[in-house]
Amino acid sequence: MRIVGVCFAYVFLVILGLCSLAKAQHVSNLSRPYTPIRSASTALSVLQEITERTGIEFSYSEEALLQVRVFRFSGAERTVGAVLNTMLAGTDLEALERGGKVLIIPKRPAPSVTVSGIVTDSASHEVVIGCFVSCRELGLGTVTNQYGFYSITIPVGKRLLTFNSIGYRSDSVMAPLSGASLRLDRALSSGITLSAVRVSSSKESLQDATVLNLEDITRHAGLLGENDVLKSLQHVSGVQSATDGLSSLLVRGGDPGHNMNILDGVPLYYTEHFFGLTSIFNTDAVKSVSFYKGAFPARYGGRLASVTDVSTRDGNMERFAGTVSVGLLKGSATLEGPLIRNKSSFLLAARRTWIDALWRPFFDDFRLNFYDVNGKVNTIINKNNRVYASFYSGRDQFAIRFLKTDLQATWGNAFGALRWATILSPRLFVNTSFSYSRFRYLIRDVYYEQTVDTVERSVRYKGRSTISEAALRVQADYYPSARLHVQGGAVMASSNFSPASTTFAVQMGGRPAGTVAAEPFTVLEWSVYAEAIWDINRLWRLRAGMHNSMWFNKSFRYVSPQPRVQCEYRFSNDERLFLSVTRMSQFLHLLQDNSGGFPSEVWVPGAERIRPSDSWVGSLGYQRRLKGDIELKGEVYHKTISGILAYRGTGNIFSNSLKWQDNLTQGQGKSYGLEVQGAYTKQKLTLQACYTLAWALRRFAELNQGRYFPYRYDRRHNFKINMTYHPRKRFMAIVGWTFMSGEAISIPSQAYSNFQANNLGSLSNYPLVYYYNQPNNYRLPSIHRLDVSVNFIRRKGAHYVRTWTFGLFNAYGQQNLVGVTLLEVSPGQISINGLSLFRYVPVISYQVNF
Amino acid sequence: MSRLGSCGLVLLIWLSAASCVKELNLGTSQEAGKLVLMGELLAGDSAYVRAGKSISVSGVTGLLPEPLANLTVYLADSAGSQVSLHEESDFLFYSLFTQLFKNESYRIGAGQTYELGVAHPDVGHVSASVTVPEPFQATFLGWEYAKLGGDSAIAVDLRVEDPRLVSSLYVIEVVRESLELYRYFRYNGSEYSYLGNERLLDSLINAGLTVEIWEDTVAALDYNNVPLSSTDARSENGASGGIGSLTRVYLPGARCAGTAFETRIVARLNDLIPFRSRLFNVSVRIKSVNKAYYDYLKGLDIYSNSIENSSGNIIFNLSGNVVGGFGMVGGAYCVRFGFIL
């Protein structure tokens, strides 16, 4: 037994000795003198050259070596180890010796520290959204969320953290990192305008978002001087307007109702005022806008084509401030200030049309106006907790009284929301909100009637469609490492729908009055989502998530799993290739009335016989930032849509309130195209251009023998270019040129005699019946126009700014059509007349900020 | 405010002046015309349809069709027996562009299904299958003057009894026809028209003579459906197209509980009596119709005259029951009441 023990000890000592010998050999390998022949080379050639000249064998993965970029030796390298250190600097790789070989392997994890905090504006203490926080030496970074929160976990040591955000001076801080975590709140000073129009940095654009701030929005000359969020988004490739000059958005072949519009976290149903001359987003209250047209993050759901996520300003915590502006259409006023200095603030913004005041004193039988009010209060409870209360109310009104008939229509959104943002740990941020919103559409037709034996009584027909929604939303952002961001959340919403209600107040002859109403019903929507944003290495990035929604009540249940995947390959910090596939579902449908009346849009919910709409969007894109501040981005996409809801022919849902679902039909759509956009920025000049080549098709079983036909807004070419010239502080000029292919309309191909005239054998002059061989078979002329405007800016003191804006919309008076009319000249002969409205339209506005 | 008002006024004038209407170029459709077949098979009535050919739409000239020679029309019942409908020339062709085909000796039966066919050696062949509903009872409860939208109107009360009410589809319409009123008088054995002889008639009356006066009416054949309003919440009219703009009241029997229902329809008097010199033959028709016909009539009422509104919308082709061509042959059981206004 003793002999066995001695033998084991002997063997152990031999092994230990051999290991020591090997270790000695290993040390000597990396320490062996070596001077590289070339000053710059690739990793593979360097290793081959070392092997050839020294005989040292390497073990490595060629895939891992891809993260080693072309490098340059300093000339100070005199050993194999020094050469390898230079070569592997800035990568996740290190060189170790094992068994006589030099292994190139991933570094062993070092102790790390989580740095987190809130980034704010130094003047107003508003949180800064989308600020890029980075540790450049490690090639790591993150972006602040909508509450200004960031979290980044990086190895211990003395690290330089940089904070960059559009419109703010770059801020850097050298942080000696040790321990478990560091709270680092930063206040950025505004000053340097980096880039007005961006295809954004690689980190930001990973989400395929277009980010606009107030400055971006005011760089586009709008109709009647209305700078507008949605009109600014029309300058993004793949986005177009339905009618020239108006604010509706059509994104990648989608309907106007396929766009999700979110204001302070609450989805809105109606987004246009004054029939589209301006959107409901009050520019004076807007802080930032994030716009997605594909590669949707998992947190978004409920619409097919795009997401416009608007955040309003929180209100200045330092001082009272305001804005007053008057344009040709409306006036607006905004007031903000501290409730408790540096702890609580408010913002109140209101707008109303004033143009109807011109005729109201003389003629009250025609009303056309809108108003909206935004309000927000926020309070910092402590450094980890902040609460927000916000509300919005907007209403459009159209009314006309003619003879004894009084037609009125009002519609609009309203909501109230409470939000609580809390930092549970340096790596975990949770946002909880509760909101109640309401959309109401009301059309009223009042008239009078009388029987011989009774007094005159008014009889009222009233059509009403309402949606009210109470929703609880919870979202958590977890940052387990610098390369991984996990986001998850849940939405529980209860919506009450009254899709169509028709009321006759009084009947004649003693017959009972009645309301014919589709039975109001409640629908629950439960959604859960989770998403991981993973920087696999320096080359690859993956964003994968799932949004799962359930739309149900006791009569029906729809479940929609919606995978979202985006993969990105970065050639360098300035060049990337990305691919995304996402599915979106929509349970609410926007119906556009085809009867020619107005207002003509009603939201109806998915119900027993109305299934949700679904879309699959795939896109492949390439983006590059060139020298000289030029950014280019190109993307191809393909989208399929099912469950598009439309009226059967013309009519509206109020024509048969009990069976409103009978008046509707569902079809399919597909769209595909190429999008290119670029931006050039140099000192005082900013140039932005975008081009879209697109096809958009529709298919309904009842139309065109079930074959695809062009969508009304199947515009083949869409080109926009915008130039901003800001030579000095007091003057800025903006020039924009727009080109869009004409929309497709339906022209009849055959005509035949009227049934009624034939059936009655009547000599009366009955119109012919027209037959259309294909929907949307005629192309209207292309649209193009030049818009110019100049801003004269005067500053007094630190805060007073007065801006006069003058310009001309459609400066060369192109007769762009906003609508067409078909007229029957004689049996079988028709003429098409297009109406052109907006030519040489002046842009005048006056704004004071204080 | 006054300064702002001035600015706004200038703006409105500017917008008005800058707006314009632009006529667009439209060629001629190259599509060949198709056969058209239209009519209504009424239970108990003779077979009567009109047939023709559609015309190509043009932006250049209006096209007037020529009558089709060698057009044949037949009617077959479900038992397989077939009769021909014979062409009869009538003056309506140049306003309706269709030719009349009928068979006076053949009677349409309630509850029967028929096959109608039209053939032409060059244009082709079309057919339509028509089911005629079963009979029902209807009672005219009376009418009275009323008001509608501030205008004078008449209200008609009706009662319908139908053991198959739940499965029946009712269409109520009011058809008017102008009656030209002519007055005559006789003097010395001769007949005189009042027109042109007013002084003679006045002098005879002033002289205390007994003059025989009588009136006659001549139908103008200008049949028109009168726009109707229904305040019956069971009807489909509601607000579709606005109060009073539909020319029929649509009442699905399924909405009316039991085997009978009463309803009231209202028509503006202005739509009935445009000129005092005329009378109107007013016919109230209550029809039980088949589903295809019901839908077609509703489509015709809502969509057919709206070419001006059609361009921007999802279009609607009136889909009749004529296979291979255009048109509709409806099947109906009709109860009608008439009075003269």
Contacts between the chains, C-beta under 8 A, distances in Angstrom:
chain1	res1	chain2	res2	distance
A	224	B	11	7.8
A	326	B	4	7.1
A	328	B	7	6.9
A	328	B	8	7.1
A	328	B	11	5.3
A	354	B	4	6.4
A	354	B	8	7.5
A	355	B	8	5.1
A	355	B	11	7.8
A	357	B	1	7.2
A	357	B	5	7.1
A	357	B	8	8.0
A	358	B	5	5.4
A	358	B	8	4.9
A	358	B	9	6.2
A	358	B	12	7.5
A	403	B	149	7.5
A	403	B	150	6.5
A	404	B	149	6.0
A	404	B	150	3.6
A	405	B	149	5.8
A	405	B	150	8.0
A	443	B	239	7.7
A	445	B	239	6.7
A	445	B	242	7.0
A	445	B	243	6.3
A	447	B	148	7.6
A	447	B	149	4.2
A	447	B	150	6.9
A	447	B	243	6.4
A	448	B	147	6.6
A	448	B	149	6.7
A	448	B	150	5.2
A	449	B	146	6.3
A	449	B	147	4.2
A	449	B	148	5.2
A	449	B	149	6.9
A	449	B	150	7.8
A	449	B	153	7.4
A	449	B	266	7.6
A	450	B	146	6.7
A	450	B	147	3.5
A	451	B	144	6.7
A	451	B	145	7.8
A	451	B	146	5.0
A	451	B	147	7.2
A	451	B	155	7.2
A	452	B	144	5.9
A	452	B	145	5.3
A	452	B	146	7.2
A	456	B	147	6.7
A	459	B	231	7.2
A	461	B	238	7.7
A	461	B	239	5.5
A	461	B	243	6.3
A	463	B	239	5.6
A	502	B	233	7.7
A	502	B	238	4.9
A	502	B	239	6.1
A	504	B	231	5.5
A	504	B	233	6.2
A	507	B	231	4.7
A	508	B	146	6.0
A	508	B	155	6.1
A	508	B	231	6.4
A	508	B	264	6.7
A	508	B	266	7.3
A	509	B	155	6.7
A	509	B	157	7.1
A	509	B	264	5.9
A	511	B	231	7.1
A	511	B	232	7.6
A	511	B	264	6.5
A	514	B	233	3.8
A	515	B	233	7.5
A	516	B	233	4.6
A	516	B	238	6.7
A	594	B	309	7.7
A	594	B	313	3.6
A	594	B	314	5.9
A	594	B	316	8.0
A	595	B	241	6.7
A	595	B	302	7.8
A	595	B	306	7.7
A	595	B	309	7.0
A	596	B	306	6.7
A	596	B	308	7.7
A	596	B	309	3.4
A	596	B	313	7.6
A	646	B	314	5.3
A	647	B	314	6.7
A	648	B	316	7.3
A	649	B	299	6.7
A	649	B	302	7.4
A	649	B	303	5.5
A	649	B	313	8.0
A	649	B	314	6.9
A	649	B	315	7.4
A	649	B	316	2.8
A	650	B	302	6.2
A	650	B	303	5.3
A	650	B	306	6.5
A	650	B	309	7.2
A	650	B	310	8.0
A	650	B	313	6.0
A	650	B	316	6.0
A	651	B	240	6.1
A	651	B	302	5.7
A	651	B	303	8.0
A	652	B	239	7.6
A	652	B	240	7.1
A	654	B	238	6.0
A	654	B	239	4.8
A	654	B	240	7.4
A	655	B	236	6.7
A	655	B	237	7.7
A	655	B	238	5.3
A	655	B	239	6.4
A	655	B	240	3.2
A	655	B	241	7.6
A	655	B	302	7.7
A	656	B	236	5.2
A	656	B	238	6.5
A	656	B	240	7.6
A	657	B	238	6.5
A	658	B	255	7.5
A	700	B	314	7.5
A	702	B	319	7.8
A	703	B	314	7.1
A	703	B	315	7.2
A	703	B	317	7.7
A	712	B	312	6.8
A	745	B	311	4.1
A	745	B	312	6.2
A	746	B	310	6.2
A	746	B	311	5.9
A	746	B	313	7.6
A	746	B	315	4.3
A	747	B	26	6.6
A	747	B	57	7.4
A	747	B	311	7.3
A	748	B	29	7.9
A	748	B	57	5.0
A	748	B	307	7.2
A	748	B	310	7.8
A	749	B	29	4.1
A	749	B	31	4.9
A	749	B	56	7.0
A	749	B	57	5.7
A	750	B	29	6.8
A	750	B	31	6.0
A	750	B	33	6.7
A	750	B	34	7.0
A	750	B	54	4.5
A	750	B	55	6.9
A	750	B	56	6.3
A	750	B	57	6.4
A	750	B	326	7.3
A	751	B	54	6.4
A	751	B	55	5.4
A	751	B	56	7.9
A	751	B	57	5.5
A	752	B	36	4.6
A	752	B	52	7.3
A	752	B	53	7.9
A	752	B	54	4.0
A	752	B	55	7.1
A	752	B	97	7.4
A	752	B	326	4.9
A	752	B	327	7.0
A	753	B	36	6.5
A	753	B	38	7.0
A	753	B	50	7.6
A	753	B	52	6.5
A	753	B	96	4.9
A	753	B	97	4.9
A	753	B	98	5.2
A	754	B	96	7.8
A	754	B	304	7.0
A	755	B	38	5.2
A	755	B	296	7.5
A	755	B	300	5.9
A	755	B	318	7.9
A	755	B	320	7.6
A	755	B	327	6.9
A	755	B	328	5.5
A	756	B	225	6.4
A	756	B	247	7.9
A	756	B	300	6.6
A	757	B	95	7.5
A	757	B	96	5.6
A	758	B	38	4.2
A	758	B	39	6.9
A	758	B	50	4.5
A	758	B	96	5.6
A	758	B	98	5.7
A	759	B	38	6.6
A	759	B	39	6.4
A	759	B	40	5.1
A	759	B	330	7.7
A	760	B	175	6.6
A	760	B	223	3.8
A	760	B	224	7.9
A	760	B	225	7.9
A	761	B	92	6.2
A	761	B	221	7.1
A	761	B	223	6.9
A	762	B	221	6.7
A	762	B	222	6.1
A	762	B	223	3.8
A	762	B	224	6.7
A	763	B	92	6.9
A	763	B	95	6.1
A	763	B	220	7.2
A	763	B	221	4.8
A	763	B	222	5.2
A	764	B	222	4.6
A	764	B	223	6.6
A	764	B	224	5.3
A	765	B	95	7.5
A	767	B	304	7.1
A	767	B	305	5.3
A	767	B	307	7.6
A	769	B	300	7.9
A	769	B	304	5.6
A	769	B	318	6.0
A	769	B	326	7.5
A	770	B	57	6.9
A	770	B	307	5.6
A	770	B	310	7.6
A	771	B	54	6.9
A	771	B	317	5.6
A	771	B	318	7.9
A	771	B	326	6.3
A	772	B	315	4.7
A	772	B	317	5.8
A	773	B	29	7.6
A	773	B	31	6.0
A	775	B	314	6.6
A	775	B	315	5.0
A	778	B	26	7.4
A	780	B	24	7.2
A	781	B	24	7.2
A	813	B	18	7.2
A	815	B	20	6.1
A	815	B	22	5.1
A	817	B	22	6.8
A	819	B	312	7.0
A	820	B	24	7.3
A	820	B	311	5.1
A	820	B	312	7.2
A	821	B	308	5.4
A	821	B	311	7.4
A	822	B	307	5.1
A	822	B	308	5.7
A	822	B	310	6.4
A	822	B	311	5.5
A	823	B	308	6.7
A	824	B	307	6.2
A	825	B	62	6.6
A	826	B	61	7.9
A	826	B	62	3.2
A	827	B	55	7.3
A	827	B	62	5.2
A	827	B	63	7.4
A	827	B	64	7.1
A	827	B	97	7.6
A	828	B	55	4.5
A	828	B	56	7.0
A	828	B	57	5.7
A	828	B	58	6.1
A	828	B	62	5.0
A	828	B	63	4.4
A	828	B	64	8.0
A	829	B	57	7.6
A	829	B	58	5.4
A	829	B	59	6.9
A	829	B	60	7.1
A	829	B	61	5.9
A	829	B	62	3.8
A	829	B	63	7.4
A	830	B	26	6.8
A	830	B	57	6.1
A	830	B	58	7.8
A	830	B	59	6.4
A	830	B	307	7.1
A	831	B	23	6.2
A	831	B	26	7.0
A	831	B	59	6.4
A	832	B	23	7.1
A	832	B	24	4.2
A	832	B	26	5.5
A	832	B	59	7.3
A	832	B	311	7.5
A	833	B	21	5.0
A	833	B	22	6.9
A	833	B	23	5.5
A	833	B	24	7.2
A	834	B	21	7.0
A	834	B	22	4.6
A	834	B	23	7.8
A	834	B	24	5.7
A	835	B	19	6.9
A	835	B	20	7.9
A	835	B	21	5.9
A	835	B	22	7.8
A	836	B	19	6.2
A	836	B	20	5.2
A	836	B	21	7.5
A	836	B	22	5.8
A	837	B	15	6.8
A	837	B	18	7.5
A	837	B	19	4.7
A	838	B	15	7.7
A	838	B	18	7.4
A	839	B	18	4.0
A	839	B	19	7.3
A	839	B	20	7.6
A	840	B	14	7.3
A	840	B	18	5.2
A	841	B	14	7.3
A	841	B	15	6.9
A	841	B	18	6.9
A	842	B	11	7.0
A	842	B	14	6.7
A	844	B	7	7.4
